[in-house]
Amino acid sequence: MASDPLSAPLSTEPYKGVRDFYPADWAKMQYVFDTVRTLLRRNGYEEYQASPLERAELYESKTSEEIVNGQTYTFTDRGDRRVTLRPEMTPSLARMVANKRHELVFPVRWFSIGNRFRYERPQRGRLREFYQVDVDIVGIAEGTAEGEAIIRAHQILSAFGAKNEDFEIRVNSRALMNAACSALGLSEDEQDAYIALVDHKEKMDADAFEAEREAFRRNGADPLELVEANELPAIAEERAKLDALIAALAERGMGNAVFSPTLMRGFLYYTGTVFEVFDTNPENSRALFGGGRYDGLVSLFGGDPIPAVGFAFGDVTLLDFLETHGLLPAHLTGAPDLFIGIPDVSDAEGVHAAYAYADALRAEGVNVLMNLSRKHLGDQVKEAVRRTIAYFLAYGTQEAQSGSITLKILNESREETLSTDAVAAFITGAK
């Protein structure tokens, strides 16, 4: 008799390409997010958020065709509306700015941290659900905003301890490539196709790239060759802007910024400077951050264009970078700071005193886990070790009366005798 498939146990594995975050995993994520959040807020950026569900047409207008046609999770809801799980945040930001354009104070400096969804083949650095940080400056025309965005990207990696030699900032301009395409008489559709081709250069066989490149050749030259020659006035003007930007970054200590003529960025909404941050370690040779200027996106929702520059990076690529360069702290467990054990669980007065002491420590910033079991004290210590909690103390009537405790530092296998009033400062000072 055939078995009933409905009676089989459900799989404990997550959907392919997504992750479960157990406390230790999430602690690592929160360390990254908190580091980024602290730096951006210190520089005047405000955090915002939006729903991961958007109308499908929001992405079909200006997001790259590769993402729209092959990577979005798009479906029809019960109201017969086409909906997409957001693959990126920039279109949502543009929609929100357009909606409140007469109420916002410009320039807007915003950032967002949240999950994104793309139907990709899972591999190193790429998942179907990932968390991404988006940083945007809206309302500043071409000039200072580009440098501001790149400086923030550099500062984020520096905040984790990265040095200039650990990464390279590659800079180019869509306006520069558009000037070269226009000089050869390419139509708007041809320009978009050529930019898409150059954007895929590193993923293509060299012969295949050269063969496709021939279709855009006019009078013996193609746009990339004109850019590299840097002779036509319109091209020289755009190249001079990039040279000035790179020189200004070098003056700020960012000598790892370089011109990269084949850097395009795949999104159709970019209008000016584009940049990417690359890991220089050959074991993790890939882009970490990417962004650029997108002056026309807000106007898709009506009204005049509002200039904007932004960049984004995903948690997967950033964590790969930090692990490759040994920049993650050794102990990120997500566990509480302190386990308070009960010497005698039958001593009601001692148990009450322990709970009161735990609350006092929490008020001073210590994360405390209280024993809730009837285990012997030695087993309570073992539980704390299994939970990877750094500190343990036993508290009962004797400790309450003496005002003194023995604090076990479990990860160092040693003890400290302290007054009960000194424990919070000792633990929080060691964080």
N, C-alpha and C positions, 0 to 999 in steps of 0.2 A: 504494500500500500504506500502510495507516494506521500511524502511528508508535506505538511501544510507550510508553505513559505512564510505565511504570516506568523507562524509560531516560532520561527528562528529568532535568536537573539539579535537585537539591533547592533549595528557596528558602533564601536566606541571611537572610531577614527573621524576626524573632521572632514568636511567637504574638501576635495582636492584643491590645493593651492591656497588654502587659508590655514590659520593657526589658532590653537588654543593657547592661552597665556596663563600658566599656573603662577602662583604668587612670585616665585623667584624670577620667572620670565618677565612678568609684568613689572617687577621692581627695576629690572634693567631698562625697560621701556620708559618708566617714569623718571629714572635718573636722566635719560637723554632728553625727554620732554621738559623736565624741570630746569635743566641747564640752559636749553634753548629759550624757554619762556622767560627765565630770569634775565638773560642777556638782552632780549628784544624789549622787554618792558623797561629795562634800565635805559634803553635808547629811545624811549618815547613811543613805542608801538603798542597798539591796543589789540586785544584778542577778540575775535568774532567767531561765529559758528553758523552753519546753515544745514538744512536737512540733506541727507545723502540722496534723496529722491528729487529729481528734476524732470521737467518736460523734455522729451527727447529732442525737440527742435532746437533747444538751447545749444546742444553740442553739434548738431548737423549743420549749423550755419558757419562755424569758424574753427572747429576742432579738426585735427588732422584726419584725412579720409581713412588712414590705416586704423586709427582708434575707433572711429565711428562704425566702419564697416566690419571690422574683425575683432574688436576687443570690448565693446560695450555690452553690458547686461541691460538690454532693452526689452520691455514687455508691454502688453496692453492690460490696463487695470480693469476692474469691474465696471467702471464708468466709460469704457471704450476709449480711454486716453492712453497715448503712448508715453511711457515713463522710462527713464534711464537711471540706474544707480550711478552716481557721479564717478567718472574716471579721472577727473581733475577738478580743481576748485576755482580756477580763474574765471570761467563763465559765470559761476554763481556770484563771485565777488562783483563782477561787472553788473549783473542784474541788480544786486543789492544797492550798489552805488547809484545806478540809474534811478532806482525807485525812490531814493531819498536825496537826490542830487541838490535840491533846493534847501535842504535842512542840514546837510553835513558841512563841517568846517574843513576846507581844503588848505593844504594837502592832507589827504588821509594817509595815515601810516598804520596799516592793519596786518595782523598775522592770524593764522588759523592752524590748528592741529587736529587731524581727524582721519577717518579711514576712507579709502578710495577703492574702486573695483574695476578691474580690467580682466577680460577673458584672454589670458595669455598662457603659453605653455610654461608651467612652473619650472624654474631653474635657478641657479645661484643669482641672487640679486633681483629676481622677478617672481612675484606671487600674484594670485588673483585678487586677494585682498591685502592691502598694505596701508600703513599709516604714513601720512605726509604732512610736512610743515610747509605752508605757503606764506610768503612775506611779500607785501605789495606797498607801493607808494603811488598814490593816485592824485593827480592835480599839479604835477611839476613837469613842465615841457622839457625837451631834449637838453641835456647838460648835466646838472648836478645830481639828478636822481639816479643815473646809471652808476656813477661812482659810489653813491650812498648804498645802493643795493649790493654791489660787489664787496664793499667794505664790510657790510653786515654778514655776508656769506663767509668771508675770510675770518671775521671775528668769531663766528659760531664754531668753526673748526678749531680755531686757536683756543677757545674756551675749554675744549677737551684735551688740550695739550699738544695739538698738532703744530708742526713747524712748516715754514715755507717749502722746504725740500720734500715734504710729504705729499704735496698736491700742487697742481698747476691750474691757473685760471686762464682759460682760452676764450678769446674775445673776437667777435666778428660783427657784421652789420647786415641786416636784410636790405637796408637802403643802399648799401654799397653794391650788393649783388643785383638789386633791381636796376641800379644805374648802369651796370654792365650789360644786363639783359636788354634794357631800353636802347642802349647804344648800338646794339646789333639788330634792333627792330623786332624783337620777340613780342608776341602778343601777351596779354595778361595771363591767359590760360597756359601758354608756353612757359612763361616765367614761373608760374606755380609748379609746373611739371619739372622744370629744370632744377628748381630749389629742392623739390622732393627727391630728385635723382641724386643731387650732391649730398643731401642729408643721409641717404642710404649708402654712400660710397664705401664706408668702412665695413658694411655688412655684405658687400658684393664682391664677386670675383673681379679682379682687375681688368681682365679682357672684356667681361660683360659690361662693366662700367664704361670703358672706352668706346665700346660699340654703341651703347645708348647715347653717349655724349655726342656722337657724330651728328645725330638728328638736329642738334641745336647750333651747329657750326654755321657761321655766316662769314663770307669773305675770308675764309681761311682761319677764323678764330672763334672760340666759344667764350661765354661770359667769364668763366673761371680764369682763363688765360689773360683776359683784359684786366681782371682784378689784380692778378699777380704782376702784370706789366706796370700798372699804376701810372699810366701816361695821360689818359683822357682827363680833362678838367673836372667833370662831374665825379669821376671815380677818385681822382686825387683829393677832391674836397671831402668826400666821405672817409677816405683813408686817413686824412689829416685829423679828423675828429677822433678816430680810434687811437691814433698815435698819441694824441694829447691825453686821452683817457688813460692809456697804459702808462704814460710818463707821470701823470698825477698819482696813480696808484703806487708806482715805484717810490715816489716821494713820501708816501704814507707807510712805507716799509713792505709793500707788496711787490717785490721784484719778481715774483713768480707769475705775473700776468703777461700773456703773450698773444700776438695776433695769430688767428687760425683761419685762413681763407675758406676752408671747406666746412667750417662749423655753421650749420643752418638752423637747427632746432625745427622739429617737424610740424609744429602747430601753425595753422594758416594765419592766425591773428597777429603774429609779430610784424612790426613795422620798422624797427630801427635796430639798435644795438642788441645783440644776443650774446650770451656767455654760458659756459659750462665749467664746472670744477672737476678735474680729473685726478684720480689717485695715481701717484707716480710709482707705487710699488708694483713690480711686474706680476706679483701673485694676485693682485686685485686691480688690474688695469682696466678701469671703467669710469664712466661719468658718475659723479656723486650729486652735484647740484646742477640745475639748469634754469635759465630764465631770459628775460629780455624786455624790450619796450613793445607795448601793444596799445597804441593811441586810438585805434578805431573801434575797440570792442564795446565800450560803454554806449556808443552812439547807435548800436544795433537795436537798442531799446527805445530809440527816439531822442531828439535833442541834439545839441552840438557835441562833437567829440570831446572827451576828457583825457588828457595825456596820462599814461600809466606805465610803470615799470614794476616787474616782480620776478621772483624766483621761487623755486620749490625743491624739496629733497625728501626722499622716502626713508623710512626707518630701516628698511632692509639694507639698502646700500650704505647708509651711515654706520650701522652696526658692523657691517662687513669691514668698513674702513677702520673703525675704532679697534676691532679685534685684530685686524691685520697688523696694525701699528702698535698694538699693546697699550691702548689708551683707555681701556675700561678698568674701573676699580676692581680689586680682587674679590671683594665681598659685597655682592648686591643680592641679598636673599629675600628681601621683603618681610623678614621676620621682625617681631617686636624687639625692642632694645633689651628688655628685662623680663625675666620670669620670677615671680614671687611665689616661693613655696610655703606650705603650711607645715610647721613642725608637728603639730598635734591637731588633727581635724576635729577631735572631740572637744577641744577647748573653745567653747562658743565665744568667750571674751577675746581670746587670742585671734580667732578668725575675724571677728568684727574689727579688731585693731588693724589686722593686715589689709582688709578692704579699705579702711580709712587711709592707711598709709599709701596704698596703691593710688587712690584718688588724688592724694596730695602730690605724688610724683608726676602723675599725668598732668596736673595743673601747671607743673614746671617744665613741661615739654618732653617727658619721658614716655615712650610707648611701652605699656606694661601689660603682660599676660598673667592673670592670676590662676593659680591652681584650683581646679574645680573637682578633682578626683579625691579618692580616699587612699591614694598610693602612699607608700612609705616615702620619707624624704629623699632617700637615695634614688628611688625610682622617679621622683619628680625632677631630680637633677638630670637623670638620663633622658627624660622627656625633653627637657630644655636643650640638651645637646642634639637630639634628633631633629628638633625644630630649628637648629642652627641659630639659636638665640645667644647673643654674646655674653650676657650677664645673668647671674642667678643670685638670689639672696633668700634666706629663710626668715620669716617674720611671724612672731607670735607674742605671747604675753611677756616673755623675758626681754625681747628686743624693744618692745614698747616701753617697758619700765627702765631699761638701762640707757636707752637712747643711742645704742651702738649696734652695728651689724657687721657681719663678715660678707663682703661682696666677692663672689666667685667670677673671675674673668675667664670664661670657659674656653675661648679660642686661644688663650695663652697659658692655660693650666696653672693659674696662680690666683692668689687671694689678696684682698685689701681690707683692712679693718678701718671702718669709717663711722663717723657720727651719722645718725639717720638724716640729719639736715644737710649733709655734704654729698649724699648719693646722687641727687639730680645733677648737680654741677659736674660731678666726676663723669657721669655717663654722657651728658649733652656736650661736655667739653671734648670728649673723645670722638664724637661723631665726625 
